[in-house]
Structures are given as structure tokens and as C-alpha cells.
Amino acid sequence: MRILITGAAGFIGQRLAAALIKRGNLMRGDVSQAIAGIDLCDLAAPPAMDAPFPVQVVTGDLGDPDFAASLVDAQYDSIFHLASLLTLVAEQDSARAFAVNVDALRRMIEGAMNRPRILFTSSIAVFGGVLPDVVDETVPPGPATTYGSHKAINELLLADASRKGQVDGRSLRLPIVLTRPCPSGSDAGAVSDMVAGIIREPLAGGDISVPIRADTPLTVASARAVVNGLIALHELPASDLPAGRAIHLPALTVTPAEMIKSALARGAKGAVEFRPDPQVQAVVDGWPDCFSSVHAGALGITGDADFDAVLSDHLDSGKGGQP
């Protein structure tokens, strides 16, 4: 089995690659197959990884039509599609974001020859506006950002291509994932990274100015929960998938004030001040306050037990406790 991970230089991509290397096999159809190779794709080269099979780095811009189309020439059995341009970048340059976020996946689908299983990381950003107290898969998407619209479009592209037999697509809708390391490039301005910094910086002894209110409800999950959820969703028989093929990763709801309190209990030293930014606050206020699932539990897809588990995952990963 050959596997492609896009966005492989990101912290989730690296954790996923490490987990797959450790695992050594995945389901293909109804049969467990050994992983024969993994290609790590990103704009910048991901770190090298040791494995008992070839792990190759593929660098290129998914916004380049030729590069995006070339990815399917290798005829991967499974594709974990994590790459995207995030909320604030998409708002500022919607054409560039569409090329990376939507056109790249469309080209991979159109060029698919062996019905690959495509795992797509969707987002709570597919929801917006006035929402019920609990948002699960019965709530229809209504994105309030360009980024959220791109995620919703990709879910539909995958569901339609799966119906036609071109691919076997599955979408895992993610909450805010904690905690990415210090970002670079476009990720440095991501709203999700601003949230991540609430615990990352004080735990590292750094001070931080938080651009949202201290009492803002945030739905969060650890990188470990995301990786486990992606692999669990990959392993499901197609007959177990719901209509639309999109499932929520169950999330915890916490406030920045609660996050800081937990970080202080784990030894955080950095100072925190709250200076809400209207644009950032508006984005976060449009996301669900409680992100749940009517499917995940029965399908073996679980979230974090509590926020302490999220903190532990962050601290353990910093000590090399992968995946």
C-alpha cells in the first residue's frame, strides 16, 4: 500500500506520519495491507523520518495545477489530505486560497485511477451564523468564512466522487487542534494558532496577548485525538459511513480563562493579557460552542477525556513522545 500525506510538514501531518510508520499497515477494502511507502508532500520539505519502508519527500505548491495533477500519477492507495490555506489568509486572498484549498483536491479526484481512499480534514468552520447549543452532523453546514466555504465544497466534491466510484472519500470535521509548535509562514497568522498560543507560550515561559475574550467558548482537541480519528475513519467499511461521508471529531469546550488555569497548574510561567481583536473575535464567535457527533462513538472515533489530556499530549510531544 502506498500513502500520500499532504500538508505533511505541519504538526498534524508529522504526527500522522509517525503513527502510520509505527502502525505499519492499513485497511484497503476489507483487507489489512502492509504500508509499502509514504510520500510526504508540502510546500517546504518535512523532516526526514526513519521507517522500515521508503518515506519520500515531495515538495511543491498545491496551487500549481500541474503539480496538483501530478500527485495522482503515483496512484496512491490512500491519501490523507491535510493541506490548506487557513481562515485569515483565505479572507485576504480568496483566489489563491481556492486554488490551494479546492482546485488541488478536484484535480486529485479527476486524475484518480484506482479509487484511492481519501481522508480529508474538514473543520468546524463549515458552520456559522446562529447555531444550536450543540452542533452535530444533523446541523446543516452554513459557513461564514471563505475558508469554511472551501471546506464545505470539498466535502461535497468527495461525497459526489465517492457516489460515482472515482474515490472512497471520508471527511473528518475538526475543532481547534492544540497545540501546534511556533508557526512560520501563513500559519503564523492563523486564528487556530492564536488559540494554541494561549497554552503554548505560557508553558514555554513566554508572555502572550490573547486576541479574544477570556470567557469565549472554544471547541478543542489534541493532535493525538485527530491522528487516532483519521486512522479510525480510514479503517471503517464504506457501508458504515453516514450520508455525506462527514463525521465530527468529538471535542471539548473550554474558555481561554480555563485553559490558562490548567496551564498554570502544569507549571506555566508566562504572563497573559486579553486584548480582543474584533476580526478575530468575530471569526471565533461564528464557530460552534459545543461540537459533538451522532456517529463517532459507535464507529470507534473518540475525543479527549478532558483538557488535562490535551495538555499532556502537547507536553509529551515536546519531549519526543510521538505519535
Kinemage of the C-alpha trace (Angstrom):
@kinemage 1
@onewidth
@group {chain A} dominant
@subgroup {mainchain}
@vectorlist {calphas} color= white
{ca met a 1} P 0.000 0.000 0.000
{ca arg a 2} L 1.282 3.466 -0.955
{ca ile a 3} L 0.210 6.512 1.016
{ca leu a 4} L 0.324 10.262 0.357
{ca ile a 5} L 0.091 12.873 3.129
{ca thr a 6} L -0.396 16.475 2.004
{ca gly a 7} L 0.408 19.191 4.497
{ca ala a 8} L 2.999 16.760 5.835
{ca ala a 9} L 5.292 19.469 7.226
{ca gly a 10} L 2.553 20.614 9.596
{ca phe a 11} L 2.361 19.342 13.145
{ca ile a 12} L -0.630 17.077 12.454
{ca gly a 13} L 0.998 15.754 9.283
{ca gln a 14} L 4.181 14.873 11.153
{ca arg a 15} L 2.260 13.186 13.960
{ca leu a 16} L 0.167 11.231 11.434
{ca ala a 17} L 3.238 10.074 9.508
{ca ala a 18} L 4.902 8.897 12.731
{ca ala a 19} L 1.754 6.992 13.737
{ca leu a 20} L 1.469 5.285 10.339
{ca ile a 21} L 5.137 4.292 10.406
{ca lys a 22} L 4.683 2.808 13.868
{ca arg a 23} L 1.490 1.018 12.788
{ca gly a 24} L 2.887 -0.427 9.555
{ca asn a 25} L -0.438 -1.356 7.957
{ca leu a 26} L -3.866 -0.016 6.967
{ca met a 27} L -7.086 -1.403 5.582
{ca arg a 28} L -7.541 -1.443 1.820
{ca gly a 29} L -11.079 -2.511 1.086
{ca asp a 30} L -11.758 -5.169 3.710
{ca val a 31} L -8.160 -6.402 3.888
{ca ser a 32} L -5.307 -5.184 6.071
{ca gln a 33} L -2.291 -4.376 3.912
{ca ala a 34} L 1.278 -3.548 4.834
{ca ile a 35} L 2.390 0.003 4.099
{ca ala a 36} L 4.931 -0.141 1.280
{ca gly a 37} L 5.792 3.556 1.229
{ca ile a 38} L 4.697 7.026 2.332
{ca asp a 39} L 5.170 10.252 0.376
{ca leu a 40} L 5.233 13.434 2.473
{ca cys a 41} L 4.024 16.398 0.438
{ca asp a 42} L 4.244 20.075 1.371
{ca leu a 43} L 5.440 23.444 0.143
{ca ala a 44} L 8.538 23.077 2.337
{ca ala a 45} L 10.287 19.790 2.987
{ca pro a 46} L 9.059 17.948 6.100
{ca pro a 47} L 11.683 16.472 8.440
{ca ala a 48} L 13.135 13.130 7.403
{ca met a 49} L 11.681 10.068 9.130
{ca asp a 50} L 13.108 6.608 9.703
{ca ala a 51} L 10.886 3.737 8.630
{ca pro a 52} L 11.144 0.095 7.502
{ca phe a 53} L 9.810 1.195 4.109
{ca pro a 54} L 10.568 4.169 1.800
{ca val a 55} L 9.449 7.591 3.084
{ca gln a 56} L 9.925 10.179 0.363
{ca val a 57} L 9.553 13.961 0.420
{ca val a 58} L 7.598 15.654 -2.368
{ca thr a 59} L 7.799 19.455 -2.392
{ca gly a 60} L 5.574 21.712 -4.447
{ca asp a 61} L 2.744 24.208 -4.472
{ca leu a 62} L -0.721 22.671 -4.469
{ca gly a 63} L -1.943 25.905 -6.035
{ca asp a 64} L 0.058 24.975 -9.154
{ca pro a 65} L -2.335 22.992 -11.400
{ca asp a 66} L 0.414 20.854 -12.889
{ca phe a 67} L 1.868 19.940 -9.502
{ca ala a 68} L -1.537 19.085 -8.029
{ca ala a 69} L -2.390 16.933 -11.040
{ca ser a 70} L 0.994 15.198 -10.920
{ca leu a 71} L 0.328 13.834 -7.442
{ca val a 72} L -2.127 11.266 -8.751
{ca asp a 73} L 0.370 9.918 -11.276
{ca ala a 74} L 1.859 7.832 -8.470
{ca gln a 75} L -1.509 6.079 -7.999
{ca tyr a 76} L -1.660 6.132 -4.214
{ca asp a 77} L -3.912 3.688 -2.420
{ca ser a 78} L -4.682 6.153 0.392
{ca ile a 79} L -4.383 9.938 0.572
{ca phe a 80} L -4.546 11.923 3.809
{ca his a 81} L -5.304 15.422 2.553
{ca leu a 82} L -4.417 17.863 5.341
{ca ala a 83} L -3.057 20.818 3.368
{ca ser a 84} L -4.950 24.117 3.202
{ca leu a 85} L -4.611 27.867 3.488
{ca leu a 86} L -6.287 28.987 6.704
{ca thr a 87} L -9.004 31.462 7.663
{ca leu a 88} L -7.365 34.884 7.620
{ca val a 89} L -5.244 34.091 4.549
{ca ala a 90} L -8.337 32.874 2.704
{ca glu a 91} L -10.200 36.065 3.595
{ca gln a 92} L -7.354 38.192 2.240
{ca asp a 93} L -6.664 36.240 -0.970
{ca ser a 94} L -9.671 34.122 -1.865
{ca ala a 95} L -8.423 33.266 -5.379
{ca arg a 96} L -5.132 31.891 -4.111
{ca ala a 97} L -6.934 30.027 -1.317
{ca phe a 98} L -9.416 28.487 -3.775
{ca ala a 99} L -6.559 27.223 -5.918
{ca val a 100} L -4.913 25.506 -2.947
{ca asn a 101} L -7.969 24.514 -0.930
{ca val a 102} L -10.391 23.388 -3.633
{ca asp a 103} L -8.815 23.081 -7.077
{ca ala a 104} L -5.990 20.864 -5.807
{ca leu a 105} L -8.407 18.286 -4.419
{ca arg a 106} L -10.569 18.466 -7.534
{ca arg a 107} L -7.550 17.685 -9.712
{ca met a 108} L -6.528 14.781 -7.487
{ca ile a 109} L -10.053 13.364 -7.739
{ca glu a 110} L -10.235 13.811 -11.502
{ca gly a 111} L -6.891 12.067 -12.009
{ca ala a 112} L -7.586 9.142 -9.687
{ca met a 113} L -7.379 5.780 -11.443
{ca asn a 114} L -7.504 3.141 -8.704
{ca arg a 115} L -10.265 4.541 -6.441
{ca pro a 116} L -7.982 5.766 -3.637
{ca arg a 117} L -9.311 6.190 -0.123
{ca ile a 118} L -9.102 9.938 0.590
{ca leu a 119} L -9.186 11.180 4.183
{ca phe a 120} L -9.930 14.899 4.269
{ca thr a 121} L -9.518 17.148 7.295
{ca ser a 122} L -12.583 19.368 7.281
{ca ser a 123} L -13.407 21.871 10.005
{ca ile a 124} L -15.901 23.413 12.406
{ca ala a 125} L -15.628 26.370 10.019
{ca val a 126} L -18.253 24.728 7.783
{ca phe a 127} L -20.710 26.081 10.376
{ca gly a 128} L -21.541 29.705 11.031
{ca gly a 129} L -24.278 32.147 11.941
{ca val a 130} L -26.862 31.338 14.588
{ca leu a 131} L -26.241 27.783 15.781
{ca pro a 132} L -27.957 25.438 18.251
{ca asp a 133} L -26.370 24.810 21.639
{ca val a 134} L -24.932 21.503 20.385
{ca val a 135} L -23.681 21.144 16.811
{ca asp a 136} L -23.529 17.597 15.455
{ca glu a 137} L -23.823 16.095 11.971
{ca thr a 138} L -27.572 16.743 11.854
{ca val a 139} L -26.894 20.511 11.659
{ca pro a 140} L -26.515 21.598 8.022
{ca pro a 141} L -23.334 23.478 7.090
{ca gly a 142} L -23.611 27.231 6.721
{ca pro a 143} L -20.089 28.631 6.535
{ca ala a 144} L -19.491 32.268 7.423
{ca thr a 145} L -15.903 32.434 6.096
{ca thr a 146} L -14.172 31.726 2.805
{ca tyr a 147} L -12.118 29.002 4.474
{ca gly a 148} L -15.265 27.333 5.803
{ca ser a 149} L -16.869 27.530 2.361
{ca his a 150} L -13.853 25.794 0.834
{ca lys a 151} L -14.061 23.002 3.397
{ca ala a 152} L -17.784 22.535 2.694
{ca ile a 153} L -17.167 22.446 -1.062
{ca asn a 154} L -14.517 19.761 -0.635
{ca glu a 155} L -16.849 17.618 1.460
{ca leu a 156} L -19.389 17.748 -1.363
{ca leu a 157} L -16.738 17.020 -4.008
{ca leu a 158} L -15.610 13.927 -2.120
{ca ala a 159} L -19.152 12.691 -1.455
{ca asp a 160} L -20.100 13.090 -5.122
{ca ala a 161} L -16.919 11.443 -6.396
{ca ser a 162} L -17.475 8.582 -3.944
{ca arg a 163} L -21.014 8.134 -5.249
{ca lys a 164} L -19.603 7.863 -8.762
{ca gly a 165} L -16.952 5.349 -7.679
{ca gln a 166} L -13.992 7.595 -8.507
{ca val a 167} L -12.670 7.676 -4.934
{ca asp a 168} L -13.581 6.465 -1.460
{ca gly a 169} L -13.787 9.814 0.325
{ca arg a 170} L -14.192 10.442 4.056
{ca ser a 171} L -14.207 13.820 5.834
{ca leu a 172} L -13.308 14.326 9.494
{ca arg a 173} L -14.504 17.692 10.776
{ca leu a 174} L -12.030 19.044 13.308
{ca pro a 175} L -12.320 21.564 16.118
{ca ile a 176} L -9.341 23.759 17.075
{ca val a 177} L -6.365 21.409 17.362
{ca leu a 178} L -3.917 22.012 20.223
{ca thr a 179} L -1.161 22.683 20.325
{ca arg a 180} L 0.893 23.395 17.262
{ca pro a 181} L 4.529 24.452 17.721
{ca cys a 182} L 5.585 28.004 16.935
{ca pro a 183} L 4.371 28.522 13.359
{ca ser a 184} L 6.011 30.022 10.305
{ca gly a 185} L 4.718 31.415 7.044
{ca ser a 186} L 0.950 31.756 6.624
{ca asp a 187} L 0.242 29.665 9.733
{ca ala a 188} L 1.688 32.454 11.888
{ca gly a 189} L -1.481 34.494 11.375
{ca ala a 190} L -3.943 31.630 11.754
{ca val a 191} L -6.773 32.063 14.245
{ca ser a 192} L -6.221 28.482 15.411
{ca asp a 193} L -2.602 29.332 16.200
{ca met a 194} L -3.706 32.349 18.230
{ca val a 195} L -5.760 29.941 20.337
{ca ala a 196} L -2.880 27.466 20.517
{ca gly a 197} L -0.615 30.201 21.828
{ca ile a 198} L -2.814 30.582 24.918
{ca ile a 199} L -1.207 27.473 26.399
{ca arg a 200} L 1.910 27.084 24.248
{ca glu a 201} L 3.507 30.399 25.141
{ca pro a 202} L 2.910 30.475 28.930
{ca leu a 203} L 4.054 26.848 29.242
{ca ala a 204} L 7.254 27.809 27.429
{ca gly a 205} L 7.739 30.773 29.783
{ca gly a 206} L 6.678 33.384 27.235
{ca asp a 207} L 4.190 36.219 27.602
{ca ile a 208} L 1.180 36.458 25.301
{ca ser a 209} L -1.533 38.906 24.307
{ca val a 210} L -4.745 36.972 23.546
{ca pro a 211} L -6.961 38.498 20.797
{ca ile a 212} L -10.236 37.002 22.124
{ca arg a 213} L -12.254 37.407 25.317
{ca ala a 214} L -11.343 35.290 28.336
{ca asp a 215} L -14.862 33.809 28.504
{ca thr a 216} L -15.090 32.777 24.822
{ca pro a 217} L -16.209 29.128 24.435
{ca leu a 218} L -13.726 27.201 22.298
{ca thr a 219} L -14.030 23.651 20.989
{ca val a 220} L -10.664 21.893 21.094
{ca ala a 221} L -8.964 18.530 20.620
{ca ser a 222} L -5.421 17.203 20.865
{ca ala a 223} L -3.269 16.268 17.894
{ca arg a 224} L -3.271 12.682 19.186
{ca ala a 225} L -7.084 12.575 19.059
{ca val a 226} L -7.007 13.901 15.484
{ca val a 227} L -4.471 11.313 14.317
{ca asn a 228} L -6.362 8.489 16.012
{ca gly a 229} L -9.611 9.762 14.487
{ca leu a 230} L -8.186 9.909 10.971
{ca ile a 231} L -6.841 6.369 11.185
{ca ala a 232} L -10.081 5.053 12.696
{ca leu a 233} L -12.116 6.727 9.951
{ca his a 234} L -9.795 5.285 7.309
{ca glu a 235} L -10.376 1.763 8.674
{ca leu a 236} L -14.179 1.867 8.518
{ca pro a 237} L -16.033 -0.133 5.876
{ca ala a 238} L -17.722 2.221 3.425
{ca ser a 239} L -21.085 0.753 4.440
{ca asp a 240} L -20.640 2.220 7.959
{ca leu a 241} L -20.260 5.797 6.732
{ca pro a 242} L -23.170 8.231 7.108
{ca ala a 243} L -24.719 10.047 4.180
{ca gly a 244} L -22.380 12.801 3.127
{ca arg a 245} L -19.394 10.827 4.499
{ca ala a 246} L -18.544 13.572 7.034
{ca ile a 247} L -18.072 12.822 10.739
{ca his a 248} L -17.243 15.133 13.637
{ca leu a 249} L -14.288 14.500 15.897
{ca pro a 250} L -15.822 14.885 19.395
{ca ala a 251} L -14.417 17.979 21.077
{ca leu a 252} L -14.041 19.561 24.486
{ca thr a 253} L -15.442 23.022 25.196
{ca val a 254} L -13.167 25.291 27.227
{ca thr a 255} L -12.593 29.032 27.630
{ca pro a 256} L -9.240 30.808 27.426
{ca ala a 257} L -9.510 31.512 31.158
{ca glu a 258} L -9.925 27.783 31.857
{ca met a 259} L -7.053 26.935 29.516
{ca ile a 260} L -4.740 29.312 31.350
{ca lys a 261} L -5.808 27.967 34.742
{ca ser a 262} L -4.945 24.438 33.612
{ca ala a 263} L -1.628 25.580 32.140
{ca leu a 264} L -0.705 27.324 35.407
{ca ala a 265} L -1.372 24.079 37.254
{ca arg a 266} L 1.134 22.415 34.909
{ca gly a 267} L 3.860 24.972 35.603
{ca ala a 268} L 3.187 27.785 33.101
{ca lys a 269} L 5.177 30.934 33.926
{ca gly a 270} L 4.398 33.389 31.120
{ca ala a 271} L 2.101 36.363 31.600
{ca val a 272} L -1.241 36.543 29.776
{ca glu a 273} L -3.292 39.598 28.859
{ca phe a 274} L -6.554 39.791 26.915
{ca arg a 275} L -6.886 42.311 24.099
{ca pro a 276} L -9.800 41.182 21.914
{ca asp a 277} L -9.437 41.924 18.217
{ca pro a 278} L -12.855 42.458 16.552
{ca gln a 279} L -11.976 40.483 13.408
{ca val a 280} L -10.569 37.514 15.292
{ca gln a 281} L -13.389 37.571 17.862
{ca ala a 282} L -15.984 37.585 15.062
{ca val a 283} L -14.397 34.510 13.455
{ca val a 284} L -14.327 32.564 16.734
{ca asp a 285} L -17.842 33.652 17.716
{ca gly a 286} L -19.115 32.107 14.477
{ca trp a 287} L -17.835 28.648 15.436
{ca pro a 288} L -19.860 26.100 17.438
{ca asp a 289} L -19.728 26.352 21.233
{ca cys a 290} L -20.266 22.600 21.611
{ca phe a 291} L -19.063 20.216 18.892
{ca ser a 292} L -20.474 16.704 19.146
{ca ser a 293} L -21.158 13.676 16.969
{ca val a 294} L -24.063 11.308 16.488
{ca his a 295} L -21.806 8.808 14.691
{ca ala a 296} L -18.298 8.905 16.143
{ca gly a 297} L -18.735 6.873 19.326
{ca ala a 298} L -20.432 3.934 17.625
{ca leu a 299} L -17.714 3.922 14.958
{ca gly a 300} L -14.792 3.935 17.389
{ca ile a 301} L -13.830 7.574 16.836
{ca thr a 302} L -13.213 9.219 20.202
{ca gly a 303} L -12.042 12.584 21.512
{ca asp a 304} L -10.009 13.590 24.549
{ca ala a 305} L -11.200 12.622 28.032
{ca asp a 306} L -10.557 16.097 29.453
{ca phe a 307} L -8.429 19.183 28.917
{ca asp a 308} L -5.631 17.728 31.006
{ca ala a 309} L -5.285 15.040 28.311
{ca val a 310} L -4.865 17.788 25.714
{ca leu a 311} L -2.159 19.441 27.805
{ca ser a 312} L -0.427 16.114 28.387
{ca asp a 313} L -0.368 15.396 24.659
{ca his a 314} L 1.228 18.771 23.995
{ca leu a 315} L 3.820 18.365 26.731
{ca asp a 316} L 4.592 14.745 25.817
{ca ser a 317} L 5.014 15.564 22.130
{ca gly a 318} L 7.520 18.278 23.044
{ca lys a 319} L 9.573 15.634 24.833
{ca gly a 320} L 9.538 13.364 21.814
{ca gly a 321} L 6.553 11.334 22.968
{ca gln a 322} L 5.329 10.587 19.468
{ca pro a 323} L 2.969 9.775 17.950
